[in-house]
Amino acid sequence: MIKIGVITSSDRAAAKIYEDISGKGILTVLDEYLSSPYEPVYRVVPDEQDLLEATMKALADEEGCCLIITTGGTGPAVRDVTPEATEAVCDKMLPGFGELMRAVSLRSVPTAILSRQTAGIRGKSLILNLPGKPAAIRECLEAVFPAIPYCIDLIEGPYLEGNPEAIQVFRPKKK
C-alpha cells in the first residue's frame, strides 16, 4: 500500500484549540489528484523543530511514506521552523518546489515573498512544505503536483497514478 504522510505544524491545532483544516485540506486535494489508492498517515504537532524532525523521520523511515507533505510553520515568525526541520532531515534539497510555489502565490498575495516553503529528499521520501492556509495549499499543490509522481519515480518510490480529470501529471516519454 502506498503511504503518504501529512504533518500539520501548529501549536493551537496540536493543543486542540482549533480544528486542523489545513491538513485535512491536503488530503482533500490528494483525493482529487491521485487515482492510486493510498493510506494517509496524519500527524498534528506543535511548532517545535525537534518534534517536526522526529515526525518527518518516523514517517519516512518507519512508516515508509513516499511523500510527506507539511503545512504550516513556513513564515518568518519566531516559531515558524518547518523549513529548518525539513533541511535538517533531508539528504538533498529541491529548492525549485519552493520557488514555484512562491511565484504562483505572488499572483494572489504580495506577502508570498515571506514564505519559506521548500522540499527535499530523505531516503525514498519526498518531503514538501506547504503554507498553512487552505486556499494557498490548493494553489501550491496545483502548481507542483505535476512533478511529484516523477520525482518519486526517480527516488525509487512507488508509482503514483494521477487523476487526469483533475491534474495532468508529467513524466518524460520513454525512448
N, C-alpha and C positions, 0 to 999 in steps of 0.2 A: 504494500500500500504506500502510495506517495504521501509524505508528511510535509505540511507547510506550517511553520511557526509564525505566530502573531504575538508581538510584545507591545503592550501599551506602557509607556513610561509616564506616570502621573502620580504625584503624591496624593491628590484628592481622590482619584479613582481607586487607587490601591487601598485608601482608608475608607472606601465606600461612602464618601461624602456625596459623590455623584456617580451616575452610571457611565460606564465606558462606552461611548457611542463611536469613538474613533476606531478601536479595534474591531468592533462589530461592522463598521463601515468597510474596513479592509476585506473582511470575509464576504460581505455582500458583493463587492466588486469582483473578488476572486471567483465566486459562484457564477457570475455572469461571464467572465473571461475564460474560464477553464472548462473544457469538456472532459478532461481526465478526472476520474474520481480521486479525491484526496481526503486525508484526515487532518483537520486543523488541530494544532497544539497551541493553545491560547493561554497567555500569561499577562497579568497586570502587576507591575512592580513600581515602587516609588522611584523618584528621580535620584537614585544613588548609583554612582558609577560601578561600585563593586557588585551590587545586585544585578545591574544590567549585564555586566560582563559574565557573571556566573550563569545567568539565564540564557544568554546567547550561546555560551559554551555547552550548556546542558542540551539545548535544542539541537545544536549542530552535532555534538559528539555522542550524546547518549540517546536522544530521540531520533537522530538521523534525518532531520528536516533538510530537504534540498534547498528550500527557500525560507528565509526568516525575514519577516517584514516588521519593522518597528514603527511606532507612531508616537510623536511627542518628544520633547527634550532636544529639539534641533535649533532653537533660537539662541539669542545672545544672553539670556538671563543667567544668573549665577548657578541655578540648579539645573540648567539645560546641559546635560552631559552625554547624551546618546551618541553623538559622533565620536567623542573621545573613547567611549566604551567600545564602539564598533572598531575603531582603529586599533585599540589595544588587543582585540581578539582575532583580528584578520591577518592572514598571510600576505594578501595582495589587496590593494585598494583600487577601486574603479571610479575615479572622480567624474567620469562622463555622465553617470547617472544623476549626480547632484547638479552638475552644470545644466543638464537638460531640464530637470525639474524646476530649477530657479528661473531659467529662461521662460518656460511655459507659465509659471506663476506670476512673473513680472507683467504679463499681459493683463492680469486681474488686479494685482495689488503692488504698489511701489515698495512695500516693506518686504517683498520676497528676497531682496538682497540681504536681508538679515538672517535668512535661513541657512543652516549649515548642513543640510542632509547630504549623505554620502552613501557609498556602497562598497562592499568588499567581499572577499572570498575567505572562508575558513574551511579548509579541507574540501569537502564536496558540498559545501553550503554557500549559497549566495545570501548575504545579509544586506538588506536595503532599508535605509532610514527614510521615513515619510514625515511630513508635517503632521500637526495634531488636529487640524480642522477637517471635518468630513468632506466638505466641498474641495478642499485642497488635496485631500487623499485621492479622490476620484480623478481630479485633474492631473495629478502627478502620475498615478498608475496608468492612466490612459496614454501618457507620453512615453513612459519607459517600458511598459509591459511587452510591447512587440519584441524587445531584445531579450527578455528574461528567459524564455524557454531555450533559446540557442545558447545563452550563457551557461545555463545548467547542463546542456549537452556537452559543452566544452570542458566543464569540470567533472565530467563523467557521472552526472546525476541522472535521475530517471527522465524519461521522455514525457514532457508536458505538452498536451494537445490543447491548443486554443479553440475557442468557440468562434468560428468565422462570422457568425451573425452579430457578434458583439465587438470583436477586435481582430485585427489582422496581425498574426504572429509572423515574424521574419526569420527564415532560415535560408542560408545560401543554397542555390540549386546544386545538386550533386552532379559531379562530372561523369 
